[in-house]
């Protein structure tokens, strides 16, 4: 009889754990969807900040063109493969603008 009690208590503990984990996952997904997160594509009206979060369908080339930083890979040593860029990736951006000032003597 003690074996059946133990088995039922183990089963109820597992069910409780599964229900608790399901609730935690459900609440975390709802919070992520409700939050106003800033993505890279939302910066199109603003100049790029020093910290840039990659948005969907962005590549290092498009980000470099938009932000004026052709050396994104060199400034971000955590990028091992330039083709492996995904939404949410955090980049350090340093705009690199050419200034062509001609001095008249």
Buried (B, 14 or more C-beta within 10 A) or exposed (E): EEEEEEEEEEEEEEEEEEEEEEEEEEEEEEEEEEEEEEBBBEBEEEEBEEEBBBBEEBEBEBBBEBBBBEEBBEEBEEBEEEEEBEEEBEBEBEEEEEEEEEEEE
